[in-house]
Amino acid sequence: MELEEGNLVLCTVDRIVGTVVFIKIDETGQEGSIITAEIAPGRIRNLRDYVVPKKKIVCKILKIIPNGNIHLSLRRVSQKEKKEVLEQYNQEKSAISIIKSMAGEKAESILNEIKKKGNVLEFLERAKENCNELEKLMGKGNCEKIISIIKKQKNKKSVIKKEIHLKTTSPNGIELIKNIFADFKDVEVKYLAAGRYVLKTESTELKKADNKLNEMINEIEKKSKKLGIEFSR
């Protein structure tokens, strides 16, 4: 997984040093930090009311510094976003459990091979359409059993939303902004007020949908600059 600013990531609290919380991003193992102002709104009397070592938390990536430092926020994650990421985490755990129950002693080596290609849940989702990769790792019999299990599981769609700001003083500003959004499919764009827009999409795969919206927003930013439209998140 390649991390990008704006991504939602599941993290584990590693340690607290003074007023800074250090975490490990579960999927990549990279370290990041959260300053006190990004823990929760308002005055914080005790950081440990919000974060303690070993606790899993959902964060938003604010900035990735070239030297490897990753700045994150806990307070900018909505309850809905938190729920969706944790649901995805639980689905991934379930997928891993299925592999372990079928593979026995070979489970760890098989899981390592799968993780080289991405996360386990996405690998099994692909196997629904084409079982060749899974069959090579686990044999035809186990492959058919696993596909049967995951096909019975209901995939709940999650809604992903991201807000952006577009401002222009151009006389045909509305048309320019409409043209910016015209090329994007499968995404709902809603006008809020005063240059605020919300992009919304639904998917059974939270991370893919989140990455898709981030890519779209990056493209919107590029187009806005070319048209002289002020862009911000």
C-alpha positions as semicolon CSV with decimal commas, in nm:
position;residue;x (nm);y (nm);z (nm)
1;M;0,000;0,000;0,000
2;E;0,136;0,340;-0,098
3;L;0,038;0,603;0,156
4;E;-0,104;0,935;0,041
5;E;-0,214;1,250;0,217
6;G;-0,582;1,223;0,303
7;N;-0,575;0,843;0,343
8;L;-0,755;0,685;0,637
9;V;-0,532;0,429;0,808
10;L;-0,565;0,188;1,097
11;C;-0,285;0,245;1,349
12;T;-0,159;0,103;1,675
13;V;-0,042;0,345;1,944
14;D;0,326;0,276;2,009
15;R;0,429;0,531;2,273
16;I;0,359;0,876;2,411
17;V;0,652;1,117;2,445
18;G;0,560;1,448;2,609
19;T;0,276;1,588;2,402
20;V;0,338;1,375;2,093
21;V;0,180;1,037;2,025
22;F;0,381;0,794;1,811
23;I;0,195;0,524;1,620
24;K;0,261;0,237;1,381
25;I;0,053;0,218;1,066
26;D;-0,075;-0,138;1,069
27;E;-0,063;-0,214;0,698
28;T;0,283;-0,076;0,623
29;G;0,458;-0,084;0,963
30;Q;0,568;0,278;0,918
31;E;0,588;0,514;1,212
32;G;0,385;0,833;1,233
33;S;0,313;1,101;1,489
34;I;0,012;1,293;1,618
35;I;0,049;1,626;1,796
36;T;-0,187;1,716;2,081
37;A;-0,394;1,956;1,868
38;E;-0,478;1,667;1,633
39;I;-0,589;1,427;1,906
40;A;-0,925;1,588;1,988
41;P;-1,093;1,930;1,968
42;G;-1,075;2,156;2,273
43;R;-0,842;2,142;2,567
44;I;-0,689;1,804;2,652
45;R;-0,602;1,750;3,016
46;N;-0,476;1,395;2,983
47;L;-0,367;1,237;2,653
48;R;-0,428;0,892;2,796
49;D;-0,800;0,962;2,805
50;Y;-0,781;0,929;2,424
51;V;-0,478;0,715;2,345
52;V;-0,285;0,445;2,528
53;P;-0,006;0,216;2,403
54;K;-0,130;-0,092;2,213
55;K;-0,467;0,070;2,138
56;K;-0,588;0,062;1,777
57;I;-0,703;0,396;1,638
58;V;-0,814;0,523;1,298
59;C;-0,621;0,827;1,172
60;K;-0,611;1,055;0,870
61;I;-0,278;1,127;0,703
62;L;-0,217;1,502;0,701
63;K;0,131;1,522;0,557
64;I;0,409;1,293;0,441
65;I;0,751;1,456;0,478
66;P;1,022;1,350;0,227
67;N;1,246;1,229;0,511
68;G;0,982;0,972;0,603
69;N;0,796;1,151;0,882
70;I;0,420;1,105;0,864
71;H;0,190;1,351;1,039
72;L;-0,155;1,221;1,128
73;S;-0,479;1,334;1,287
74;L;-0,719;1,148;1,513
75;R;-0,971;1,427;1,562
76;R;-1,038;1,473;1,188
77;V;-1,176;1,120;1,153
78;S;-1,555;1,105;1,178
79;Q;-1,733;0,828;1,368
80;K;-1,864;0,695;1,037
81;E;-1,516;0,683;0,885
82;K;-1,383;0,513;1,196
83;K;-1,658;0,252;1,180
84;E;-1,593;0,181;0,812
85;V;-1,217;0,133;0,861
86;L;-1,273;-0,096;1,160
87;E;-1,528;-0,298;0,961
88;Q;-1,269;-0,338;0,685
89;Y;-1,013;-0,447;0,947
90;N;-1,254;-0,708;1,086
91;Q;-1,327;-0,838;0,736
92;E;-0,952;-0,870;0,676
93;K;-0,915;-1,063;1,005
94;S;-1,198;-1,294;0,896
95;A;-1,027;-1,354;0,560
96;I;-0,701;-1,442;0,737
97;S;-0,887;-1,681;0,969
98;I;-1,035;-1,863;0,670
99;I;-0,689;-1,913;0,520
100;K;-0,546;-2,033;0,853
101;S;-0,829;-2,281;0,908
102;M;-0,775;-2,436;0,565
103;A;-0,396;-2,420;0,530
104;G;-0,287;-2,549;0,869
105;E;0,094;-2,542;0,916
106;K;0,145;-2,377;0,576
107;A;-0,081;-2,085;0,664
108;E;0,192;-1,832;0,746
109;S;0,394;-1,892;0,430
110;I;0,077;-1,877;0,218
111;L;-0,034;-1,555;0,387
112;N;0,309;-1,403;0,324
113;E;0,278;-1,486;-0,046
114;I;-0,072;-1,335;-0,060
115;K;0,038;-1,015;0,118
116;K;0,306;-0,958;-0,146
117;K;0,016;-0,905;-0,387
118;G;-0,193;-0,684;-0,154
119;N;-0,419;-0,743;0,143
120;V;-0,582;-1,082;0,202
121;L;-0,941;-0,961;0,171
122;E;-0,882;-0,810;-0,175
123;F;-0,695;-1,125;-0,284
124;L;-0,992;-1,344;-0,190
125;E;-1,233;-1,104;-0,359
126;R;-1,034;-1,142;-0,682
127;A;-1,038;-1,518;-0,635
128;K;-1,418;-1,514;-0,666
129;E;-1,372;-1,423;-1,033
130;N;-1,052;-1,615;-1,102
131;C;-0,929;-1,882;-0,863
132;N;-0,598;-1,960;-1,040
133;E;-0,370;-1,773;-0,796
134;L;-0,542;-1,915;-0,488
135;E;-0,546;-2,265;-0,638
136;K;-0,169;-2,253;-0,693
137;L;-0,116;-2,173;-0,326
138;M;-0,375;-2,400;-0,164
139;G;-0,489;-2,662;-0,413
140;K;-0,818;-2,697;-0,599
141;G;-1,016;-2,851;-0,311
142;N;-0,931;-2,583;-0,056
143;C;-0,975;-2,313;-0,317
144;E;-1,332;-2,423;-0,389
145;K;-1,414;-2,439;-0,018
146;I;-1,278;-2,089;0,048
147;I;-1,467;-1,940;-0,249
148;S;-1,785;-2,106;-0,126
149;I;-1,738;-1,949;0,219
150;I;-1,663;-1,597;0,102
151;K;-1,947;-1,599;-0,153
152;K;-2,189;-1,662;0,130
153;Q;-2,059;-1,365;0,324
154;K;-2,249;-1,043;0,263
155;N;-2,044;-0,754;0,141
156;K;-2,180;-0,436;0,293
157;K;-2,127;-0,119;0,093
158;S;-1,960;0,169;0,271
159;V;-2,009;0,534;0,180
160;I;-1,692;0,742;0,146
161;K;-1,714;1,122;0,153
162;K;-1,452;1,393;0,109
163;E;-1,498;1,769;0,112
164;I;-1,313;2,016;-0,110
165;H;-1,327;2,393;-0,163
166;L;-1,329;2,562;-0,503
167;K;-1,340;2,941;-0,541
168;T;-1,322;3,166;-0,846
169;T;-1,407;3,525;-0,937
170;S;-1,439;3,440;-1,306
171;P;-1,774;3,546;-1,465
172;N;-1,821;3,190;-1,595
173;G;-1,691;3,028;-1,276
174;I;-1,991;2,796;-1,236
175;E;-1,940;2,651;-1,585
176;L;-1,568;2,606;-1,524
177;I;-1,634;2,414;-1,203
178;K;-1,901;2,200;-1,374
179;N;-1,649;2,111;-1,642
180;I;-1,396;2,006;-1,378
181;F;-1,642;1,751;-1,238
182;A;-1,777;1,637;-1,576
183;D;-1,515;1,367;-1,642
184;F;-1,560;1,181;-1,314
185;K;-1,799;0,886;-1,314
186;D;-1,948;0,677;-1,032
187;V;-1,902;0,966;-0,790
188;E;-2,174;1,196;-0,660
189;V;-2,082;1,564;-0,629
190;K;-2,290;1,777;-0,395
191;Y;-2,270;2,154;-0,352
192;L;-2,284;2,262;0,012
193;A;-2,226;2,638;0,030
194;A;-1,969;2,911;-0,037
195;G;-1,748;2,704;-0,266
196;R;-1,775;2,385;-0,058
197;Y;-1,836;2,055;-0,235
198;V;-1,865;1,697;-0,115
199;L;-1,757;1,401;-0,327
200;K;-1,929;1,075;-0,240
201;T;-1,894;0,716;-0,358
202;E;-2,001;0,371;-0,236
203;S;-1,796;0,054;-0,236
204;T;-1,753;-0,279;-0,062
205;E;-1,377;-0,210;-0,061
206;L;-1,312;0,091;0,159
207;K;-0,944;0,141;0,080
208;K;-0,992;0,123;-0,296
209;A;-1,277;0,374;-0,278
210;D;-1,074;0,603;-0,051
211;N;-0,776;0,589;-0,290
212;K;-1,006;0,651;-0,586
213;L;-1,142;0,969;-0,427
214;N;-0,793;1,089;-0,337
215;E;-0,677;1,037;-0,698
216;M;-0,981;1,228;-0,819
217;I;-0,915;1,516;-0,580
218;N;-0,553;1,535;-0,696
219;E;-0,679;1,558;-1,055
220;I;-0,932;1,827;-0,956
221;E;-0,651;2,026;-0,796
222;K;-0,443;2,011;-1,115
223;K;-0,736;2,116;-1,333
224;S;-0,825;2,398;-1,094
225;K;-0,474;2,546;-1,110
226;K;-0,483;2,545;-1,489
227;L;-0,817;2,730;-1,485
228;G;-0,713;2,979;-1,217
229;I;-0,957;2,839;-0,961
230;E;-0,857;2,842;-0,595
231;F;-0,851;2,487;-0,454
232;S;-0,826;2,363;-0,095
233;R;-0,930;2,062;0,110
